[in-house]
Amino acid sequence: METEITILQMLDHPNLIKYHTHFGHHGDLFLVMELASGGTLANKIDQVKEQEKRIEEHFLWRWLCDVASALAYLHKRRVLHRDIKPSHIFIFQNGLQAKLGDFGLSKAFSDTTQCAMSCVGTPLYMAPEIVRGEPYSYGSDIWSLGCSLYEMAALVQPFTRSDMDFVALGHAITNAEYPELPPEVWSTDFINMVSKILTVDPLHRPSAQTVLDLAACKLVSRIQDFQIIGSIGRGQFSEVHRALWKSSGEREVALKRIQIYEMDDDARSEVYAEAKMLQELAHPTIIKYFDSFTEEMEMVIILELAAHGDLSSLLSRTRHGNRMLEEHQVWGIFFQICDALHHMHRHRIMHRDVKPENTFVCQHGVVKLGDLGLGDLPEFSPLQALKGTRSEEVISVPRTPTTERELTTNGDAGGYSFKSDIWSMGVVLYELYTLRSPFADPGLNYYMLGLKPQHVDEVCL
């Protein structure tokens, strides 16, 4: 304990748990340390495993950068941590900062000491040279960091096996035999970083400073690649900008910035689902997805820019100009919405929010469906194929309520299916002809209360 206190007193770094003081009481020694409000990375891993999710890669790069920075500081001061693992890495600022702690097994080298010999640490995170009983130095900390980094990604230690004894564990460690991270989930840079750190020969293992330099390159702000030139719209958690994408030939794009860390888990999952669906649903009548990334407290989705705004704005301008759309224009717009929905439904995806505000007018009369934030990919089974897939969630939009959703509210229908999109599409067709919603007069409350309006003009429904 005295060694730990001595080491703590000589350290001061933003990525190390801060030591305040110590005192004795009734024969016990107490250390007063900085409180980690976010718990440990081990806690985070357990939480994510329980939720059957994974930790986003950008967090891992940030934490790697923080811990590597702490290790570079320690090693420069000739301090070897000797027990790096997720339970000794602490989280702050809603996961945006990591700090290294617990120096109970640490060793401070003297000016004449270059390596250690005692076998200490946690077996699953021990470096090959320690397992072989050889002298070890700062590279052993790097190996343990690599094991921790792998565990953050895979949610399991790299060298653990259900039937493994210590002999088998030692063989796996000394030969760096661990399951590869799936390339469809993790970037090539991340997989290569893990591989570099988990190099058996400590002489070929990167130093803490090298790891820090490589990780820091991944944290360069991607948002700097965009020049904001105007605002398109704003929501509760998001705003959409008109922007120039510098590295893509000054292309004009729509930049959707979403404050995902202000959302609850379900809402955040919907944002990730929207980006995934946009990426998979490449189609001429669906707003094109270019890229997405997460940075600091927001997720950024880069989308095709609709040069003439949304359909709602077009209808509003037409109405205020005391004009009507020509019938061929109505059918042209409606056909393209049908085309987009047909493509989505073929991929078993419901839009769930078809309305003029989510339909966009592009160049040369092209109309595209967008905003898949409420899109739903139902689980498929042969039974559902026979019965028709239905969703139990009630997410309705004031101007386009559907009868299935109303019945769900009253508990009579047990959900709604792809045909709810068809209903909403019919409402849009009515509005294209009349420039007003068929349900604007009675209001949504009629439907949410299970009431029926006295009359709806029979234009197209």
C-alpha positions as CSV (number, residue, x, y, z in Angstrom):
1,M,0.0,0.0,0.0
2,E,2.9,2.4,0.8
3,T,4.3,1.8,-2.7
4,E,0.9,2.6,-4.3
5,I,0.6,5.8,-2.3
6,T,4.2,6.8,-3.2
7,I,3.4,6.3,-6.9
8,L,0.0,8.1,-6.7
9,Q,1.7,11.1,-5.1
10,M,4.1,11.5,-8.0
11,L,1.4,11.3,-10.7
12,D,-0.8,14.0,-12.2
13,H,-2.4,13.4,-15.6
14,P,-5.9,14.1,-16.9
15,N,-6.3,10.4,-17.8
16,L,-5.3,9.0,-14.5
17,I,-7.7,8.7,-11.5
18,K,-6.7,11.6,-9.2
19,Y,-5.4,10.9,-5.7
20,H,-6.5,13.4,-3.0
21,T,-5.1,12.2,0.3
22,H,-4.9,9.2,2.7
23,F,-5.5,8.6,6.4
24,G,-5.5,5.9,9.0
25,H,-8.4,5.0,11.2
26,H,-8.5,2.2,13.8
27,G,-5.6,0.4,12.1
28,D,-7.0,0.7,8.6
29,L,-5.5,2.8,5.8
30,F,-8.0,4.8,3.6
31,L,-7.2,6.4,0.2
32,V,-9.3,9.3,-1.0
33,M,-9.6,9.1,-4.8
34,E,-11.5,10.8,-7.6
35,L,-15.0,9.4,-8.0
36,A,-15.7,7.8,-11.4
37,S,-19.3,8.7,-12.0
38,G,-19.6,6.4,-15.1
39,G,-18.2,3.3,-13.4
40,T,-15.7,1.0,-15.0
41,L,-15.3,-0.3,-18.5
42,A,-16.0,-3.8,-17.1
43,N,-19.4,-2.4,-15.9
44,K,-20.0,-1.0,-19.4
45,I,-19.2,-4.4,-21.1
46,D,-21.5,-6.3,-18.7
47,Q,-24.3,-3.8,-19.4
48,V,-23.9,-4.0,-23.2
49,K,-23.8,-7.8,-23.1
50,E,-27.0,-7.9,-21.1
51,Q,-28.7,-5.6,-23.7
52,E,-27.3,-7.8,-26.5
53,K,-25.7,-4.8,-28.1
54,R,-22.2,-3.7,-28.8
55,I,-20.1,-0.6,-28.0
56,E,-19.7,1.8,-31.0
57,E,-16.2,1.9,-32.5
58,H,-15.7,5.6,-32.1
59,F,-15.9,5.2,-28.3
60,L,-13.2,2.5,-28.4
61,W,-10.9,4.8,-30.3
62,R,-11.5,7.6,-27.8
63,W,-10.9,5.3,-24.8
64,L,-7.8,3.8,-26.4
65,C,-6.4,7.3,-27.0
66,D,-7.1,8.2,-23.3
67,V,-5.5,5.1,-21.8
68,A,-2.6,5.2,-24.2
69,S,-2.0,8.8,-23.2
70,A,-2.0,7.8,-19.5
71,L,0.4,4.9,-20.2
72,A,2.8,7.2,-22.2
73,Y,2.9,9.5,-19.2
74,L,3.5,6.6,-16.8
75,H,6.2,5.0,-18.9
76,K,8.0,8.3,-19.4
77,R,8.2,8.4,-15.5
78,R,9.4,4.8,-15.4
79,V,6.2,3.5,-13.8
80,L,4.8,0.1,-14.9
81,H,1.1,-0.4,-14.2
82,R,1.1,-4.2,-14.4
83,D,-2.6,-4.8,-14.1
84,I,-4.4,-3.1,-16.9
85,K,-7.9,-4.5,-17.6
86,P,-11.4,-3.1,-18.1
87,S,-12.2,-3.1,-14.3
88,H,-9.3,-0.7,-13.8
89,I,-10.4,1.8,-16.6
90,F,-13.0,4.3,-15.4
91,I,-15.5,6.3,-17.5
92,F,-16.4,10.0,-17.2
93,Q,-18.4,12.6,-19.1
94,N,-21.1,10.2,-20.4
95,G,-18.5,7.9,-21.9
96,L,-16.4,10.6,-23.6
97,Q,-13.4,10.2,-21.3
98,A,-11.6,7.2,-19.8
99,K,-9.1,7.3,-16.9
100,L,-6.7,4.6,-15.7
101,G,-6.7,3.7,-12.0
102,D,-5.8,1.1,-9.4
103,F,-2.1,1.2,-8.9
104,G,-1.9,-1.6,-6.3
105,L,0.4,-3.8,-8.4
106,S,2.4,-0.9,-10.0
107,K,6.2,-0.8,-10.0
108,A,8.4,2.3,-10.2
109,F,11.7,1.5,-11.9
110,S,14.9,3.0,-10.5
111,D,17.4,4.7,-12.8
112,T,19.3,1.5,-13.0
113,T,16.3,-0.9,-13.4
114,Q,15.0,-1.8,-16.9
115,C,12.7,-4.7,-16.3
116,A,10.7,-6.7,-13.7
117,M,10.6,-10.4,-12.9
118,S,7.8,-11.1,-10.4
119,C,4.7,-12.8,-11.9
120,V,1.9,-10.4,-11.0
121,G,-1.3,-9.3,-12.7
122,T,-4.5,-10.9,-13.9
123,P,-3.8,-14.1,-16.0
124,L,-6.2,-13.4,-18.8
125,Y,-4.4,-10.1,-19.5
126,M,-0.8,-11.2,-18.9
127,A,1.8,-10.7,-21.6
128,P,3.5,-13.7,-23.2
129,E,6.9,-12.8,-21.7
130,I,5.3,-12.9,-18.2
131,V,3.6,-16.2,-18.9
132,R,7.0,-17.6,-20.1
133,G,8.7,-16.4,-16.9
134,E,10.9,-14.0,-18.7
135,P,11.9,-10.4,-17.7
136,Y,9.3,-7.9,-18.8
137,S,9.0,-4.1,-19.1
138,Y,6.6,-1.5,-20.5
139,G,5.5,-3.7,-23.4
140,S,3.6,-5.9,-20.9
141,D,1.3,-2.9,-20.2
142,I,0.7,-2.5,-24.0
143,W,-0.3,-6.2,-24.3
144,S,-2.8,-5.8,-21.4
145,L,-4.2,-2.7,-23.1
146,G,-4.6,-4.8,-26.3
147,C,-6.5,-7.5,-24.4
148,S,-8.7,-4.8,-22.9
149,L,-9.3,-3.2,-26.3
150,Y,-10.3,-6.5,-27.8
151,E,-12.7,-7.2,-24.9
152,M,-14.4,-3.9,-25.4
153,A,-15.1,-4.9,-29.0
154,A,-15.9,-8.6,-28.7
155,L,-17.3,-8.3,-25.1
156,V,-15.2,-11.3,-24.2
157,Q,-11.5,-11.7,-23.4
158,P,-9.4,-12.7,-26.4
159,F,-7.8,-15.7,-24.8
160,T,-10.7,-17.1,-22.8
161,R,-12.2,-20.5,-23.5
162,S,-15.0,-22.3,-21.7
163,D,-12.9,-25.4,-21.3
164,M,-9.5,-23.8,-20.9
165,D,-7.0,-24.6,-18.1
166,F,-3.9,-22.6,-17.3
167,V,-1.7,-24.7,-19.7
168,A,-4.1,-24.1,-22.6
169,L,-4.4,-20.4,-21.6
170,G,-0.6,-20.1,-21.6
171,H,-0.3,-21.7,-25.0
172,A,-3.0,-19.4,-26.4
173,I,-1.3,-16.3,-25.0
174,T,2.3,-17.1,-26.0
175,N,1.1,-17.9,-29.6
176,A,-1.4,-15.0,-29.8
177,E,-4.2,-17.4,-30.7
178,Y,-7.5,-15.5,-30.4
179,P,-10.7,-15.3,-32.6
180,E,-10.5,-12.6,-35.2
181,L,-12.8,-9.6,-34.9
182,P,-15.4,-9.7,-37.7
183,P,-14.5,-7.2,-40.5
184,E,-18.1,-6.6,-41.3
185,V,-18.5,-5.0,-37.9
186,W,-15.1,-3.4,-37.2
187,S,-13.0,-1.2,-39.4
188,T,-9.8,-2.4,-40.9
189,D,-7.9,0.2,-39.0
190,F,-9.3,-1.0,-35.7
191,I,-8.6,-4.7,-36.4
192,N,-5.1,-3.8,-37.4
193,M,-4.6,-1.8,-34.2
194,V,-5.6,-4.8,-32.1
195,S,-3.3,-7.0,-34.1
196,K,-0.3,-4.7,-33.7
197,I,-0.7,-4.4,-30.0
198,L,-1.2,-8.2,-29.5
199,T,2.3,-8.9,-31.0
200,V,4.0,-11.7,-29.2
201,D,7.5,-10.3,-29.4
202,P,7.6,-7.3,-27.0
203,L,10.4,-5.7,-29.1
204,H,8.0,-5.5,-32.0
205,R,5.1,-4.3,-29.9
206,P,4.3,-0.5,-30.3
207,S,5.1,1.8,-27.5
208,A,2.3,3.7,-25.6
209,Q,3.3,6.9,-27.5
210,T,3.0,5.1,-30.9
211,V,-0.4,3.7,-29.9
212,L,-1.5,7.2,-28.8
213,D,-0.3,8.8,-32.1
214,L,-2.2,6.2,-34.2
215,A,-5.4,6.5,-32.1
216,A,-5.3,10.3,-32.1
217,C,-5.4,10.3,-35.9
218,K,-8.8,8.6,-35.7
219,L,-10.2,11.4,-33.5
220,V,-9.6,14.2,-36.0
221,S,-13.0,15.9,-36.4
222,R,-14.8,14.8,-39.5
223,I,-17.3,17.6,-39.2
224,Q,-14.5,20.0,-40.3
225,D,-14.8,18.4,-43.8
226,F,-18.1,20.3,-44.2
227,Q,-18.9,24.0,-44.7
228,I,-22.4,24.9,-43.4
229,I,-24.1,27.2,-45.8
230,G,-27.7,27.3,-44.6
231,S,-30.3,25.7,-42.4
232,I,-33.0,23.4,-43.7
233,G,-34.9,22.4,-40.6
234,R,-34.8,21.6,-36.9
235,G,-36.4,18.9,-34.7
236,Q,-36.4,18.1,-31.0
237,F,-33.0,16.3,-31.2
238,S,-31.8,17.2,-34.7
239,E,-31.2,19.8,-37.2
240,V,-30.5,19.6,-40.9
241,H,-28.1,21.9,-42.7
242,R,-27.3,22.6,-46.3
243,A,-23.5,22.1,-46.5
244,L,-20.6,21.8,-48.9
245,W,-18.7,18.5,-48.6
246,K,-15.1,19.6,-49.2
247,S,-13.5,16.2,-49.8
248,S,-16.2,15.2,-52.3
249,G,-15.6,18.0,-54.8
250,E,-17.5,20.7,-52.9
251,R,-20.7,18.7,-53.4
252,E,-23.8,20.2,-51.8
253,V,-25.4,17.8,-49.3
254,A,-27.9,17.7,-46.5
255,L,-26.2,17.3,-43.2
256,K,-28.4,15.8,-40.6
257,R,-26.9,16.3,-37.1
258,I,-28.7,14.3,-34.3
259,Q,-28.0,14.8,-30.6
260,I,-28.1,11.1,-29.8
261,Y,-26.8,11.3,-26.3
262,E,-29.8,13.3,-25.2
263,M,-32.1,10.5,-26.3
264,D,-33.1,7.4,-24.5
265,D,-31.9,4.0,-25.7
266,D,-34.9,3.3,-27.8
267,A,-34.8,6.6,-29.6
268,R,-31.0,6.2,-30.2
269,S,-31.6,2.8,-31.7
270,E,-34.1,4.3,-34.1
271,V,-31.5,6.7,-35.3
272,Y,-29.0,3.9,-35.9
273,A,-31.7,1.9,-37.7
274,E,-32.5,4.9,-40.0
275,A,-28.9,5.2,-41.1
276,K,-28.7,1.4,-41.7
277,M,-32.0,1.4,-43.7
278,L,-30.9,4.3,-45.8
279,Q,-27.6,2.6,-46.6
280,E,-29.4,-0.6,-47.6
281,L,-32.3,1.0,-49.5
282,A,-30.5,2.5,-52.5
283,H,-33.2,3.4,-55.0
284,P,-33.9,6.3,-57.5
285,T,-37.0,7.5,-55.6
286,I,-35.5,7.3,-52.1
287,I,-33.2,10.1,-50.7
288,K,-29.6,8.9,-51.3
289,Y,-27.5,8.0,-48.3
290,F,-23.8,9.0,-48.6
291,D,-22.2,8.3,-45.2
292,S,-22.6,8.7,-41.5
293,F,-20.4,9.0,-38.4
294,T,-20.6,9.7,-34.7
295,E,-18.6,12.5,-33.2
296,E,-18.6,13.9,-29.7
297,M,-22.3,14.1,-28.7
298,E,-23.9,13.7,-32.1
299,M,-24.5,11.4,-35.0
300,V,-24.1,13.0,-38.4
301,I,-25.9,11.5,-41.5
302,I,-24.8,12.8,-44.9
303,L,-27.7,12.7,-47.4
304,E,-28.6,13.8,-50.9
305,L,-29.8,17.5,-51.0
306,A,-33.3,18.0,-52.4
307,A,-32.8,21.1,-54.4
308,H,-36.4,22.3,-54.2
309,G,-37.3,21.4,-50.6
310,D,-40.1,19.1,-49.4
311,L,-43.5,18.4,-51.0
312,S,-45.3,20.2,-48.2
313,S,-43.5,23.5,-49.1
314,L,-44.4,23.0,-52.8
315,L,-48.1,22.5,-51.9
316,S,-48.1,25.5,-49.6
317,R,-46.6,27.7,-52.3
318,T,-49.2,26.4,-54.8
319,R,-52.1,27.0,-52.4
320,H,-51.0,30.5,-51.6
321,G,-50.6,31.3,-55.3
322,N,-54.3,30.3,-55.7
323,R,-53.2,27.6,-58.1
324,M,-53.7,23.8,-58.3
325,L,-51.4,21.1,-59.5
326,E,-52.0,19.7,-63.0
327,E,-53.4,16.2,-63.0
328,H,-50.3,14.9,-64.8
329,Q,-48.1,16.5,-62.1
330,V,-50.2,14.8,-59.4
331,W,-49.9,11.4,-61.0
332,G,-46.2,11.9,-61.6
333,I,-45.5,12.7,-58.0
334,F,-47.8,9.9,-56.8
335,F,-46.2,7.3,-59.0
336,Q,-42.7,8.1,-57.6
337,I,-44.0,7.8,-54.0
338,C,-45.5,4.4,-54.9
339,D,-42.3,3.3,-56.5
340,A,-40.3,4.2,-53.3
341,L,-42.8,2.4,-51.1
342,H,-42.9,-0.7,-53.3
343,H,-39.1,-0.9,-53.0
344,M,-39.2,-0.6,-49.2
345,H,-42.0,-3.1,-48.8
346,R,-40.2,-5.6,-51.0
347,H,-37.4,-5.3,-48.5
348,R,-40.0,-5.8,-45.7
349,I,-39.6,-2.3,-44.4
350,M,-42.5,-0.1,-43.4
351,H,-42.0,3.7,-43.6
352,R,-44.6,4.5,-41.0
353,D,-44.5,8.3,-41.6
354,V,-45.4,8.9,-45.3
355,K,-46.5,12.6,-45.6
356,P,-45.6,15.6,-47.8
357,E,-43.0,16.8,-45.2
358,N,-41.1,13.6,-45.8
359,T,-41.3,13.6,-49.6
360,F,-38.7,15.7,-51.3
361,V,-38.6,17.5,-54.6
362,C,-35.3,17.2,-56.5
363,Q,-34.1,18.3,-59.9
364,H,-36.0,17.6,-63.2
365,G,-39.3,16.8,-61.4
366,V,-37.9,13.8,-59.5
367,V,-39.6,13.2,-56.2
368,K,-38.0,11.1,-53.5
369,L,-39.2,9.6,-50.2
370,G,-37.0,10.3,-47.2
371,D,-36.8,10.6,-43.4
372,L,-36.9,6.9,-42.4
373,G,-36.6,7.7,-38.7
374,L,-39.7,5.8,-37.9
375,G,-39.0,3.0,-40.4
376,D,-39.6,-0.5,-39.1
377,L,-38.1,-3.8,-40.2
378,P,-40.4,-6.4,-38.8
379,E,-39.1,-9.8,-37.8
380,F,-40.0,-12.3,-40.6
381,S,-41.4,-15.8,-40.1
382,P,-43.5,-18.1,-42.4
383,L,-46.5,-17.6,-40.1
384,Q,-46.3,-13.9,-40.4
385,A,-46.0,-14.3,-44.2
386,L,-49.4,-16.0,-44.1
387,K,-51.0,-13.7,-41.7
388,G,-49.4,-10.4,-42.8
389,T,-46.7,-8.8,-40.7
390,R,-48.0,-6.4,-38.1
391,S,-46.3,-3.9,-35.6
392,E,-47.6,-3.3,-32.1
393,E,-46.2,0.2,-31.8
394,V,-48.5,3.2,-32.0
395,I,-46.7,6.0,-33.9
396,S,-49.1,8.1,-35.9
397,V,-48.8,11.4,-37.6
398,P,-51.5,14.0,-37.0
399,R,-52.4,14.5,-40.7
400,T,-52.1,10.9,-41.8
401,P,-53.8,8.6,-39.1
402,T,-54.5,5.1,-40.2
403,T,-57.4,2.9,-39.2
404,E,-55.0,0.2,-38.1
405,R,-53.3,2.5,-35.7
406,E,-56.6,3.8,-34.3
407,L,-57.7,0.3,-33.6
408,T,-54.4,-0.5,-32.0
409,T,-55.0,2.4,-29.6
410,N,-58.3,0.8,-28.6
411,G,-56.8,-2.7,-28.4
412,D,-59.0,-4.1,-31.1
413,A,-56.7,-4.9,-34.0
414,G,-53.4,-6.1,-32.5
415,G,-51.1,-3.9,-34.6
416,Y,-50.8,-2.6,-38.1
417,S,-49.1,-3.8,-41.3
418,F,-47.5,-2.5,-44.5
419,K,-51.0,-1.4,-45.6
420,S,-50.8,1.5,-43.1
421,D,-48.2,3.0,-45.5
422,I,-50.8,2.6,-48.3
423,W,-53.4,4.5,-46.3
424,S,-50.9,7.3,-45.7
425,M,-50.1,7.3,-49.4
426,G,-53.8,7.8,-50.2
427,V,-53.9,10.7,-47.8
428,V,-51.0,12.3,-49.7
429,L,-52.8,11.7,-53.0
430,Y,-55.9,13.5,-51.6
431,E,-53.7,16.4,-50.5
432,L,-52.0,16.6,-53.9
433,Y,-55.4,17.1,-55.6
434,T,-57.0,19.4,-53.0
435,L,-53.9,21.0,-51.3
436,R,-55.4,20.1,-47.9
437,S,-55.6,17.1,-45.7
438,P,-58.8,15.1,-45.8
439,F,-58.8,14.9,-42.0
440,A,-57.8,18.5,-41.2
441,D,-61.3,19.6,-40.2
442,P,-62.3,16.9,-37.7
443,G,-58.8,16.7,-36.3
444,L,-56.7,13.9,-35.0
445,N,-58.6,13.7,-31.7
446,Y,-61.6,12.2,-33.4
447,Y,-59.5,9.2,-34.5
448,M,-57.5,8.8,-31.3
449,L,-60.8,8.7,-29.4
450,G,-62.3,6.2,-31.7
451,L,-64.8,8.7,-33.2
452,K,-65.5,9.1,-36.9
453,P,-65.9,12.4,-38.8
454,Q,-69.3,13.1,-40.3
455,H,-67.9,13.7,-43.8
456,V,-64.8,13.3,-45.8
457,D,-64.7,14.7,-49.3
458,E,-64.6,11.9,-51.8
459,V,-61.8,13.0,-54.0
460,C,-59.5,10.1,-54.1
461,L,-60.1,8.0,-51.0
